Amino acid sequence: MGDEFLLNLPVIEHSGGAVGFLRTKRPIEGPCDIVALIRITEEKASHHGATLACGVRGPSTAPEWDFALDAASSPATGRFHLTLSPTMGTVGNRAYQTHRPAIEDPVRTQWPHAVTIAERFSKLPDYWPAPFRAELEAEMAKLAPVHGVWFTLRIELRPDAARLFKDGFLVAERRPPGRVAGDVGIWLRGNVRLASLGIGRPGAEEKGFHTVRLDDACNARGLVRAEALPPRGSTAAIRSVPFAFPAEGGHVDVGASLFRFRRHADYIDALTTWPEPGLIDPARIRFSVPNRPWRRLWLVAAADGEPTKVPIVTARFYRPRAGFAVDAAAEVPTFAGRGGPAHNSPKGTRRLPVTLADGKSGSLWLVPIELDSATIASRFREEHTLSLELTKQVHDWRMHPDPCVYDRFQGGLPSGVRIFAMTLEEAPIRLIASSNRTGNAFVSPETPVWQVKLANLLRRESDIRVRLTITDPYGKATSLESASHLGPGLSGRLDFPLAPQVFGLHRVRTEVEAEGETFVQEGTFVQLPPDTRKADAATSRWGLWWWRGGHLTNPNEAEDLYLLRAAGTRIAAAKDIQTRRQWGMIPNPAHVLGGPAPWAFKDPYDPKEYEKLGDEVGLKVAEMLKESPDIPYFCVFTEQAISEQLTYGILSRFVGEGEQQLTAEEKARLRAFIITGKAACEGIRKHAPKARISLGWCEPIFSVPFMWEKFPKEFMDAIGLDTPQFERMPEMPIRSVAPNRLWMLQQEMKRCGYEGIPIIHTESYFASSHPLALGPRTAADYYVRTSVLSLVLGTARFMWCFTLHDCADYWGSNHYGCIGITGPRPEFNPKPAFPAYATMTRLLDQAQFDGYVPTGSHSAYCVRFRSGSNFIHCLWTIRGQRTAILHVPKAKSLVETDESGNERRVPVAYMPPDEAQQGVTLTPTPIWITTDQPITKIEMWRPQHNEQPGRQSIVLDGLDVPWSYDSTPYDRYAKNHWDLPRFPGPMKSESAWSDERPSPFKTWQITLEDPPKERPLAAWYGVFKPPKPIAIPGKARALGIWANGHSNWGRIIYEIEDAQGEVWQSIGTKNEWNCDDIHSWSYFNFDGRRWLEFPLPNNLPGDNYREKDTVWWNHSAEGIVDLPVKLTRIIIEMRTHNIYVNDLVPVADRRVQLDNLTAVYDNAEAMTDAPVRLQHEAGSRAHGSR
């Protein structure tokens, strides 16, 4: 025994190498709470700790137990580092346990591995800015070291569950627990103190609730007198809802919540931004709670009512190191409120009169926050416990400066909400609804069965009614209903055979009525036409990237291969050749060499090294072919570049600068690449002569310098491409990673004599469908349009393009990881891209490009393919909607197929002389027209554009009078990015009549006149200034303008200045990736008058959270938008030529007519100076510059 200075109590102290223990003299059975209060006093060495166990049997020197929780410290790892290891059953039983979910390991019992409780930032990357590092280090230094903290280990045994806790942190749960019989004991290792070990029977518990202990999260005290609350550490029911009040009498100030990376300017993803609940950070208030279908979060809380805080709290259930949050927010009334709840507070909010710390009467509030129990149950069904965060309002977020990661985080004014107790309420049922096939895709004649899995979580029988609403691709809805009842605690499944009347993506809304409430889950399935494809694995051009279970996708190979075949792919990375042959697949290409060998940079190089590398690569390929003789290509050089400018930029000869002049470094790298490549290819030819070599797994222009240097054609069985595209329009002018870069490759192949070499995509085209990227609808359109234009530009095979699944781990919020034709695990709901892709692969199965039909507009397309005696035309327009009149001489049949695969046989109307005509409607979603004769001519009607500025807008300038034109070079804009040469162009600025603009019918017309030099792929610009800077009142969301751009692919760039004189331009951060309007929002890629809107940069008040669209702007100072702002310039960018289908064509009309420059707002208040005042009052630098 010893005295404990922290507790001022006598305690048991253990030290030394031997293990000490305390154990009950008789077995303990039945429901109980077992609680030990311990402190690990060792300050340096690891593995000191304690194990609390129940159901203990056998000798104390070698015990076995039913459940145990071990805590061990690692002081050398950081200030606070505690490893919590839960165990269940004997050592032998643990062989039958796994931490992996059932989808990955369906045989063994799921049980979590160890959990770490530690400071969040113990080791900071050196490349993070020094002020940011200092801020985090200071925050972490405030945490108490592990040897200075008392904590509890607790085991709760109940009839329905065994739960293991560290303080209020749920480490593990087993439902049901099975029979637990045996002693209770605690085992102590090393330097440990034990203050108490208690065993008690639980009091009466309210079924369906879980009291969340706030003790670890408490960060504030006071405000309410202690005697006005239930006793500290007690559990009390308030209006039948049980609450556990903190033992030390504190509460949670949600205002401490902060997104630390709100202004971070570097790569950061969900591995860092969504920490596990056990990683301690005062700015992230998180809990680990049981995994249940929670329908309601109850709070005892109040808001402090301060004017620069918001009375809002958001509850976020999330997947650690991944995100995918399910959010619910509520407005909480203030301490001072004495009447009913605030107007915006949740229904059911009730006042709880209290005495405040200053002796005045005040209020706490019982606040229910409604949760989406069905989504929580479905999305997180594989999680052992649920991670819950409390925070303020959350806002969209894009990574900066490369917007390659998307998410939502807390930002803006701090929350004024104070939480004194919190409880979760369980839904009466658990609902999981999906089809009878993982991935929900069905090839006709097979049809789906929608399976509704239900569990009654009540102690009584429950009547249940299930209603399905199935909506087909055209919006037609049908309903199915069924009623049932479930006994207490029982599970069941209702099957609904579905009979879709059309092909395509169907949406299914599952509604379950139980106990007077309705629970809803949304899902999709896709019904596909019969598979009529004739191409086999050897001849098919279609392949999808497939993770094979990686990044939390589906690990079931057979289920995935069915989906791949259903989508029309015949290229898949199946493990073994027998499986591939069974499913009619070939594997993806194999990469066998990364970059240039170090010895190849020497001059002269060592011939022995040359021969050695050749043999190594050749023997490696020969061995791979023995195991997998069907590997189609072996790729030499993977994801490499000679230089950023040379590989990803525009070749100088296409911008009027003659032959490419390589730098000394580029010459040295090219030489090393060529030497290394020859050595590898010679070795492959020597040891594996049947192997086919792909030069590159790289950007299209990577191989071009090899052609300049006469790299042997016999080493180029194919040219392998890796061109990601991301959110870029398939038709956009050539820039870095734009799809049209294949045109430059084709031109150089012709010029250098390398025509005829197949172009294959080893890894390309990642059109992200995340809502903050393209969204599912536009992504599906890009799938098809990109593929069609890629075929036109010479692609022979799409070996590994797009993907089958979205990822469900951290990669799922990255622009590489949310590009699947099905959504993420565990739902795997198909997206619009699934039927669109499947329709394309079926119609273009063995078809070959046969030219294109001019439409008279460079934003409308008709690309023709031929398959046997049929002509297959793919038609779309980039913007809006327009009618196209098709002329098909002597046609006898005309079939229109939409993206869903549904056919409409169109009656042919003949017009003299013997010519069939048919009108079709073009949109950005491609349609397919199959005829027995080619379409020879298309007449386009005037387009319809539906975009409007909305009510909350202010016209800044009608533009009846042109602005002043500055023809001098403007380098800050022109040299912002290496991937596009920009030159000042001769621009004509004048007023012009327009029959499309309402009165006064005048527009500002800007025309690019003939430039002094031909630069086909360069941009020409003119700078225009208003008579004086134009003030933009309040806080505008966007700038907009009406434009008639004649599909010339010009664009408008804005320049603004904020209140501190910082200059912002709408062309992204200098020399960074993916941030210069990759969505083409500012481009004149349409005909007719259309509303063009471009988002403005902004920061939220209070913490300077960078708003999502700030990423599209560069800036001249610290990067905080200080309101109000003013518009100082616009820059008009024009082109003389564009890539249209597969041709470089002159721009027919180099004019743009502009009118009604407008500021657009989110709401009426934003149009006033209120946001300006709020930014100043909140102290926009309150949380530092980051």
Secondary structure, DSSP 8 states (H G I E B T S, - for coil): -EEETTTTEEEEEE-SSS-EEEE-SS---SSEEEEEEEEE--SS-S--EEEEEEEEBS-TTS-B-SEEEEEEE-GGG-SSEEEEEEEES-TTGGGGEESS-TTT-SSSEE----EEEEES-SS--TTS-HHHHHHHHHHHHTS--GGG--EEEEEEEETTEEEEEETTEEEEEESS-----SEEEEEEESSEEEEEEEEE------TTEEEE--GGG--B--SB-GGGS--TT-EEEETTEEEE--TTS-BEEGGG---TTTT--S---HHHHS--TTEE-TTSEEEEEE---EEEEEEEEEE---TTSB-EEEEEEEETTTEEEEEEEEE--BTT--SS--TTS-TT-EEEEEEBTTS-EEEEEEEEEE--HHHHHHHTTT-SEEEEEEES-EEEEE-SSS--BEEEEE-SS-B-EEEEEEEEEE-SEEEEEEESSTT-EEETT---EEEEEEEE-SSS-EEEEEEEEEE-TTS-EEEEEEEEEE-TT-EEEEEEE---SS-EEEEEEEEEEETTEEEEEEEEEEEE--------TTT--EEEE--TTTTT----HHHHHHHHHHHT--B---SSHHHHHHHT-B---EEEE-S--GGGGSSS--HHHHHHHHHHHHHHHHHHHHH-TT---EEEEES--S-HHHHHS--GGGGT--S----HHHHHHHHHHHHHHHHHHHHHHHH-TT--EEEEEE-GGGGHHHHHTT--GGG-SEEEE----TT--TTS-S-TT-TTHHHHHHHHHHHHT-TT--EEESSB-----STTTTHHHHHHHHHHHHHHHHHHTTEEEEEEEEEEE--SSGGGGBTTTS-EEE--TTT--B-THHHHHHHHHHHTSS-EEEEE---S-TTEEEEEEEETTEEEEEEEESSSBEEEEEEEET---EEEE-TTS-EEE---EEETTTEEEEEEEE-SS-EEEEESS---EEEE---B------SSEEEEE--SS--EEE-S--HHHHTS-TTS-EEE--EEEEEEE-SSS-TT-EEEEEEE---SS--TTSEEEEEEE-SS-EEE-S--SEEEEEEE-TT---EEEEEEE-TT--EEETT-STT-SS-S-TT-TTB--SSSEEEEEEE---B-TTT--B-GGGGG-EESSS----SSEEEEEEEEEE-SEEEETTEEEE-S--EEEEEEEEEE-SSSGGGSSHHHHHHHHHTTTTT---
